[in-house]
Amino acid sequence: MSTDPDKPAKPATLLVNAGRRAEWTSDPRLGGGIVNPPIWRASTILYDSVADLETRGRNTHDKLFYGRRGTPTVWALADALTLMEPGAAGTMLYPSGVAAIAAGMLALLSPGDHVLMVDSVYDPTRSLCDGLLKRMGIATTYYPPSVGAGIETMIRPETRLIFLESPGSLTFEVQDVPAIAAIARARGIWTMLDNTWATPLLFTALDKQVDVTMMSLTKYVGGHSDAMMGSLTTGPGLWDRLRGASYQLGLSVGPDECALMLRGLRTLDVRMRRHGENGLTVARWLAEQPAVGRVLHPALPSCPGHALWQRDFNGTSGLFSFTLKGASKAQRTTFVDALTLFGLGYSWGGYESLVVPSDPPRSAEPWSKSVLADGPLVRLSIGLEDPADLIADLAAAMATAGLV
Ligand SMILES: *Cc1c(COP(=O)(O)O)cnc(C)c1O
């Protein structure tokens, strides 16, 4: 397979072929080639001589050097993710999504800098800003996810980074990413996007002037709830800086996890389509239930971010929330506990459906004040089960909780 940059393949084709370079899957001395890059485990890399060590051991990024810098299994995954994002120069991999966020922010920020952070952000990102980064003298201001071009008025002379997450993974407000990224670029401010919900299949970020795009591969890319990893992908301007900082932090990933992520990546297109379809079937049913207030799903016209989603996204994944209109939190607890086909737990994007009750933390404006918060919130990650079974389970749990 040639991944000729002048003849880019369509995303579904790329997902099948990307990262399967001949030098990672075959050895001319052994003949033939292996479909998947084998799992190369390594800490020490041996050199032939001192001369070899002094030449090969310098400034190598995609040749064997030392285990922490990766082996072909690791490079294959990074290469595949880079190819999925038009305009990308490279991808760094991290032991988790949170590690990717932390590494990206540490790579870009210095004491005295100011960050504009979306208020619907994933909670551990908020903890990083309010904890470690604050202690290092980096200040954060939270902005409403609907801010759009209004971000301009919040920029300070010391603002270095605008962080986006779209849609937010609890409340699903869609951000005007192109508008914010254009303003940031004009002002010389970097942008970083948490693109875990969409993946580059549904939303490409660098072509919308985002500087660094991040994913928790733990979710849809892995897809099977058995491995954790994160990624940062960036263009030529920041690639050296990002890679250098990641080397200094000593963050590396194991080849076994990379092989699991590569396996997930090969089926991402077909899984994502089914997650999206099943999710919409369930969301549309929920929207008709008297017990349900708001269904927070960007692909539903009733959802506030719908127009932006329609403009910028190529489809939907299977993660969304809804409110139990006017219900008590005790009723929500009874409802969630009564579900049998939905696992109760954090994370999402696996083949199995999950539920979690949530009370979104906010800094700019309490969630309870939002017009969207007309009852306690429940988040669903819709898996690959038959949606009719999931709907029957939800209906039964509503009855158990006295909601119908
Ligand atoms: C899960 C998640 C992360 C963090 O990923 P981990 O791999 O669990 O560390 C980051 N952002 C979003 C939106 C997530 O849902």
The ligand as an SDF file (V2000), in Angstrom:
LIG
                    3D

 15 15  0  0  0  0  0  0  0  0999 V2000
  -12.2980    9.7840   28.5170 C   0  0  0  0  0  0  0  0  0  0  0  0
  -12.0330   11.1510   28.0030 C   0  0  0  0  0  0  0  0  0  0  0  0
  -10.7600   11.7150   28.0850 C   0  0  0  0  0  0  0  0  0  0  0  0
   -9.6210   11.0420   28.7940 C   0  0  0  0  0  0  0  0  0  0  0  0
   -9.2700    9.8430   28.2480 O   0  0  0  0  0  0  0  0  0  0  0  0
   -8.6020    8.6510   29.1020 P   0  0  0  0  0  0  0  0  0  0  0  0
   -8.0510    7.8020   28.0150 O   0  0  0  0  0  0  0  0  0  0  0  0
   -9.6870    8.0330   29.8920 O   0  0  0  0  0  0  0  0  0  0  0  0
   -7.5410    9.2790   29.9580 O   0  0  0  0  0  0  0  0  0  0  0  0
  -10.5750   12.9650   27.5360 C   0  0  0  0  0  0  0  0  0  0  0  0
  -11.5880   13.6300   26.9490 N   0  0  0  0  0  0  0  0  0  0  0  0
  -12.8190   13.1300   26.8600 C   0  0  0  0  0  0  0  0  0  0  0  0
  -13.8800   13.9130   26.2010 C   0  0  0  0  0  0  0  0  0  0  0  0
  -13.0780   11.8720   27.4030 C   0  0  0  0  0  0  0  0  0  0  0  0
  -14.3290   11.3800   27.3600 O   0  0  0  0  0  0  0  0  0  0  0  0
  1  2  1  0
  2  3  1  0
  2 14  2  0
  3  4  1  0
  3 10  2  0
  4  5  1  0
  5  6  1  0
  6  7  2  0
  6  8  1  0
  6  9  1  0
 10 11  1  0
 11 12  2  0
 12 13  1  0
 12 14  1  0
 14 15  1  0
M  END
$$$$
